[in-house]
């Protein structure tokens, strides 16, 4: 049964709605956590402000003290307070441009608004998954929606999903990241390669998941790949020109080769990770075909072999 059947659409709409409501419950359970300085997931770590503090302070430094974006710890002076200490910023500078509008709010309200915005993105994520998987069996679409919209793992203090509990509790950006990457695939699949490339570049702020997304980006843009790549590279370069500013580029490299390469996949990171891996798995033949220019695996993928000149 394919996802385009009318009754299937209704079933998947109901399923997505239930998953989002269950996620809302986890959001409510996690809300008090946003006010609690703690070691977070790493219970053996130092007591720090929430992960969102890295974005908030990073955005302030971007505009007022850019050479210190990747400095770990509070700098004092006129810098906003996120007691006891802000988390370290570990993304590309481009993300700070996206988060900067929240600087008009105080830290705690900015965190809440960021969480609410991401919660409101869940229906869009469900819709894009439905459209991307409209040629797959309904069970496949259902499974992907469960992964992306809830990733259930109930626990006594973590609601129905540890991943989403810490996503909301820490003010993390992994739902926003998942949205941008799926948007890139959706736009590519709908013949809009330049916009697809722009969406990918915006979602590349966490380079780890940007790299994982590349096979899918190429697959969904295989008919207009040059335009998609041009859009992605152009915006990625322009939005990260600040890396050339004294102190920012060296700070970024220092972060990457110290804490960056040793940062594990925490619970909230599993949201984009499993979503991308599952999409690659269910589109495995299409991904192979996108890279199989000589048609070596045409019998496996079902793609037409390239004509020899």
DOZA-455181 format. One record per residue: residue in one letter; x, y, z of N, C-alpha, C, O in turn. Coordinates in steps of 0.05 Angstrom, whole numbers, plus 5000, padded with zeros to 4 digits. Layout:
aXYZXYZXYZXYZ;...
***
This chain:
x501749765000500050005000501750255000503350295019;x501550414979503250654976501950884991499550894996;x503651084998502751305015500951505001499851685014;x500551474974498851674960495851604961494251774953;x495051374970492351304972490851484992492051545013;x488451574986487051765004486751655032487251805051;x485951405035485651295062488351285077488451315102;x490551245062493151235074493951515084495151545105;x493251715069493751995077492452055104493652175122;x489951965106488452015131489751865154490051975176;x490551615149491751465171494351595180494851625204;x496051675160498651795167498252065181499852145198;x496152215173495552475186494852425215495852575233;x493252225220492552165248494952075264495352155287;x496651905252499051805265500952035272501952055294;x501352215252503152445257502052625279503552725295;x499452665279498252835300498552715327499252855346;x498252445329498552315355501452335364501952395388;x503352295346506152305353506952595363508452625382;x505852795350506453075357505253135385506453275401;x502853035390501553075416503252935438503653045459;x504152695432505852555452508452705456509552715478;x509552825435511952985438511353235454513053325470;x508953355451508253585467508253515496509053675513;x507353275503507453185531510353185541510853275563;x512153075525514953075532516053365535517653425553;x515153545517515853825519515053945546516654085559;x512653875555511653985581513253865604513954005623;x513853605602515453475623518253595625519353625646;x519353675601522053775600522254075608524454175613;x520054215608520054505612521554585638523254765637;x521054455661522554535685525554505682527154645695;x526454315665529254265661530654505649533054545654;x529254665634530454905621531355105642532955285635;x530355095666531155285687533355175706534155315724;x534154935701535954795720538754775710539354605693;x540654935720543454885713544354615722543854535745;x545654465705546354195712548554095693549154235673;x549753865698551653745679550253645654551553575635;x547553655654546053565630546153265627546053115647;x546353165603546452885597548952765610548852545621;x551252905607553752815619553752875649554653085657;x552652695665552352745693554952775708554952855731;x557152705696559752725709561152995702563353045711;x559853155685561053405676560753635696559753595718;x561553865687561354105704558554215703557054165684;x557754365724555154495725555254735706556854925711;x553654735686553554945666550755025660548854885666;x550455255646547855335636547055135613548754975605;x544655165604543654975583545255015557546555215553;x545054815539546454825514545655085498547355185483;x543255175502542355415488544155655495544355845479;x545355645518547055875526549455905507550356125503;x550355685495552455705475551655865451553156025441;x549155825443548055975420547656275427548356455412;x546456315451545756575459548156755463548356985454;x550156645478552556795482554256815457555457025451;x554156605441555556605415554556825397556056965384;x551856855396550657065380551357345390551857525374;x551457375416552257635427555157695420555757925412;x556857505423559657545416560057595386561857735378;x558357465370558557505341558357795334559757895316;x556657945347556258225341557858415358558358645350;x558858325381560258505400563158425405564758605412;x563758175403566458085410567157835393567657625405;x567157855367567257625349569657445353569457195348;x571957545360574357385363574057175386575656995388;x572057215403571657045427569356855424568456735444;x568256815400565956645396566456365407564656245420;x568856265402569455985410570855965437571855755445;x570956185452572056185479570156045498567756105498;x571155855513569555715532569555855559571655905571;x567155925568566856055594565856345591565856455569;x565156465613564156735613566456935611568656885622;x565957155598568057365595567557605612569257785616;x565057625624564457855641563858105625563258085601;x564158325637563658585624560658605617558958545634;x560058695593557258745585556058495573553758495564;x557458275573556458025562554057925579554157945603;x551857825566549557725581550357505600552257355595;x548957485622549457275642547857025637545357045633;x549156795637547756545635549056365657550556185651;x548256415682549656285704549155985705547055895696;x551155835715553655935726555656005704557156195706;x555755845682557555895659556155805634554755615634;x556655945611555455855586556955615575559255565580;x555455455560556555225546558355325524558155565515;x560155155514561955225492560455205465558755035461;x560955395448559755405421561355225402563755245401;x559955035388561354835372560354815343560854625329;x558855025333557855015306559355215289560955375299;x558755215263559755425245558555695252556355695263;x559855915245558756175252556056235239554556395249;x555456105217552956155202550456125220548456265217;x550555935239548255885256547656125273545356175280;x549756275280549356515297547656725283546256885296;x547856735256546256925241543256845244541557015245;x542756585244539956495245538856535273536456585276;x540456515293539556535321539456825332538256875352;x540757005317541057275327538457425333538457575353;x536257385318533757525326532857465354531457635366;x533557235365532757175393534257345413533557345437;x536357485405537757655424536057895433536858025452;x533857945421532058155430530558075456529358235469;x530757815463529557705487531657645508534057615501;x530857635533532857545553533257245550531757105535;x535357145562536356865557534156665561533656495543;x532756665584530756455589528456465570527456255561;x527456705564525256725544526156645516524556535501;x528656715509529656635483529756335480529056225459;x530656205502530755905501527955795497527555615480;x525955895512523255795509522155845481520955665469;x522556085470521656145443522955965423521555865404;x525455915426526955735407525755455408525355325388;x525155355432523855095435521155085422520454905408;x519555295427516855305416516955315385515355185372;x518755475374519055485345519655205334518455125313;x521455065347522154795337519754605340519354435323;x518354625362515954465366513954505343512654325333;x513654755334511854825313512854735285511354725266;x515354655284516454555259515754255255516054145233;x514854115276514353835274512253765252512653575238;x510053915250508153855228509453875200508853725183;x511154075197512454105171514353875166514553775143;x515753775187517453545184515753295176516553145158;x513453265188511653045181510753065152510752865138;x510053305143509153335116511353275096510853135076;x513753375101515953325083516653035081517352925060;x516652895104517152605103515052465087515652285071;x512552545090510352415075510852455045510452265029;x511552695036512052745008514552604997514552504975;x516652595014519052465005518752165003520152034988;x516852055018516451765018513851675006512751465012;x512751844988510151784976510151544958507951444950;x512451444951512651204934513450964950514050744939;x513450994977514250774994511750655008509650785009;x512050415019509950295034509250455059510950585070;x506750455066505850615089507350545115507750725131;x508150295118509650215142512350365143513250435164;x513550405120516150555118515650845127517250945143;x513650975116513051245124512351265153513351455167;x510751085163510151075192512651055209512951205229;x514450885201516850845217518651095217519651165238;x518951225194520451465193519251685210520651835223;x516551705210515251905226515651855256516052045271;x515551605264516051545292518851635300519251745322;x520751575283523551655289523851955291524952055310;x522852095271523352385269521652545288522552755299;x519152455293517252615309517252545339516252705355;x518252325346518252245375520652095384521652145406;x521751915368523951745376523551635404525051705423;x521451475408520551395435522651235450523751045440;x523051315474524751175494523851275521525251445533;x521651165531520551275557522451225580523951035581;x522451415599523951395623522551535645520851705640;x523151465670521651595693521751895693519752025700;x523952015686524252305687524552435659524952675658;x524252275638524752385612522352375593522652385569;x519952355605517552345588517552095570518351885579;x516652125546516351895528518851865510519051675495;x520652055511523052045494525352185507525252425512;x527452035513529852165525531052355505532152565513;x531052295479532152475459530752745459532052955460;x528152735458526652985458526553125485526453365486;x526652975506526753095533529253275534529053505543;x531553175526533953335528534153545505535353755509;x532853485483532653685461531253935472532154165469;x528953895485527454125496528754225521528854475525;x529654055539530754145564533354305561533854485577;x534954245541537454385537537154615517539054765513;x534854645504534554845484536354785460537454965448;x536554525453538254445432537054515404534754605403;x538654485383537854575356537354345337537254385313;x537154095348537053865330534453845314534553725292;x532253945324529753935308530054135285529254085263;x531054375291531554575271533354465249532954515225;x535454325258537354205239535953995221536353995197;x534353825234532953615219531053745199530853655176;x529753955207527854105189529354215165528454175142;x531654345169533054465146534054245127533954285102;x535054025137536053815119533753685104534053625080;x531553635117529253525103528153725082527253645061;x528153975089527354185071529054185045528054215023;x531654135049533454125026532653885008532553914984;x532153655020531353425004528653474990528353404967;x526853585005524153644994524253824970522953784950;x525854044973526154234951527554104926526754154904;x529553944932530953814910529053614896529153594871;x527453474911525653284900523453414883522153294866;x522953674888520953824874522154014852520854204844;x524553954844525754094822526654384828526554554811;x527454434853528354704861531254674872531654704896;x533154624855535854554864537254784878538754734898;x536955034869538355254882537355284911538955314929;x534655284914533555304941534355064958534755094982;x534454834945535354594960538254634970538854564993;x539954744953542754794962542854994984544554965002;x541255204983541155405004540355285030541555335051;x538255115030537254985054539454805066539854795090;x540854655048542954485058545154645071546154575093;x545954865059548055035070547355145097549055165115;x544755215101543855315127543855095148544355145171;x543354845139543354625157546054505161546354315176;x548054615148550854515151552254625175554654575179;x550854785192552154905215553254695234555254735247;x551954455235553154225249554254045226552853895214;x556854075222558153955198557753645198557553535176;x557653525221557353235222554953135207555052955191;x552653265212550153185199549953285171548553165154;x551253505165551353595137552753395120551853345097;x554953275130556353075114554652825111554652695089;x553252745132551552505130549352545110548452365096;x548452805108546152865090547052875060545252865043;x549552895054550452925027549452715007548552784985;x549552455014548552254995545652304987544852274964;x543952385007541152435002540852694986539152704968;x542452894992542353144977542953094947541653204930;x545052934942545752864914543552704901542952744878;x542452514916540252344905537852514897536852474875;x536952684914534552844909534953064888533053174877;x537553134884538153344864539653234840540953384825;x539552974835541252844815540652954787542352944769;x538253064782537553164756538553454752538753554729;x539053594774539953874773542253914792542354114807;x544153734792546153724813548053964812548754074834;x548754064789550654294787549354544800550754684815;x546854594794545554824806545254794836545654994850;x544654554845544354504874547054554888547054684909;x549154444877551754474890552654764889553754864909;x552154904867552855184866551455344887552655514900;x548855294891547355434911548355374939548655554956;x549055124944549955044971552655174977553055284998;x554555144958557255254963557255554966558655664984;x555655694950555655984950554656084977555956254990;x552355984986551256075011552855985035553256135055;x553955745034555655645056558055815059558855885082;x559255895037561656065038560956345048562356455065;x558856465037558156735045557256755074557956945088;x555756555084554756565111556956505132556556535156;x559256405122561456345141563956505135566156425143;x563656735121565956905116567256995142569657065142;x565756995164566857085189569156915199570656985216;x569456675187571756505194574356635186576456555197;x574356835168576756975160577457195180579657305179;x575557265198576057475218578157375238577957145247;x579957545246582057455265580857335290579257465304;x581757095296580856965321578556775317578356575332;x576856815297574656635293575456375279574756165289;x576956395257577856155243579555985261579255735262;x581456105275583255955293581655835316582255615325;x579755985326578055885348576355645339576055455354;x575355665315573755435304575555185301574654975309;x577855215290579654985286580554875313580754635317;x581055055332581854965359579654805372580154605385;x577154895368574854745379574554475366574154275379;x574854465339574454215324576454005333575753775337;x578954085337581053895343581453855373583353715381;x579753965389579853915418577153775426576953535424;x575253935434572753815443570953725419569253545423;x571253855396569453795373569553505364567553385360;x571953395361572253125351571552915372571152685365;x571452995397570952805418568052825428567252665446;x566453005418563653035426562052795417561952745393;x560852645436559352405428556652485417555852715418;x555252285406552452325397550652295422549852085430;x550052525434548252525457545352455448544852445424;x543552415467540852325460539552505439538452395420;x539752765442538352945423539652925395538252975375;x542152845393543452815367542352575351542652565327;x541052395366539952165353537552225335536752075318;x536252465340533952545324534752575295533652445278;x536652755288537452775260538952535251538752455227;x540552415268542252185260540551955250540951855228;x538651865266536951635259535151705235534451535219;x534251955234532552045212534052025186532951915166;x536452125185538052115161538851825154538651745130;x539751665173540551395167538151235157538451075139;x535751275169533351135160532651215132531851045115;x532851475125532251565098534151445078533451365056;x536751425085538651305068538051005063538150905041;x537250875085536650585083534250535065534350355049;x532050695068529650635052530050735023528450655005;x531950905018532550994991535250884981536551004964;x535950654992538650554986539150514956541250584946;x537150404942537450354913537750624898539350644880;x536150814906536251084893538951214898540051344881;x539951184923542551304929544751174913546551314902;x544750914911546750764894546550854865548550904852;x544050884856543650964828544751244822545751294801;x544451424842545351694839548351714835549351894823;x549851524847552751524845553751324823556151324817;x551951164812552750964793552551064765550850994749;x554451254758554251384732554751184708553651234687;x556250974713556750784691554750554690554950384673;x552850564708550750354707551750084715550549884707;x553850064731554949804739552949654756552749404754;x551349794772549449664790546549704780544649694796;x546249744754543649794743541649574747539249614752;x542649324747540849094752539749104780537449024785;x541349194799540549214827538649454831536649424845;x539449684820537949934825535449954808533550104814;x535449824785533249844766533450094749531650154733;x535750234750536150474734537050384706538250174702;x536450554687537250504659540250544656541350744665;x541650354643544450374639545150604621543650664602;x547350734627548150964610548950864583550050644580;x548351034563549050954536551951004530553051214536;x553250804520556150834513556350974486554950914467;x558151164485558451314460560351164442560951254419;
***
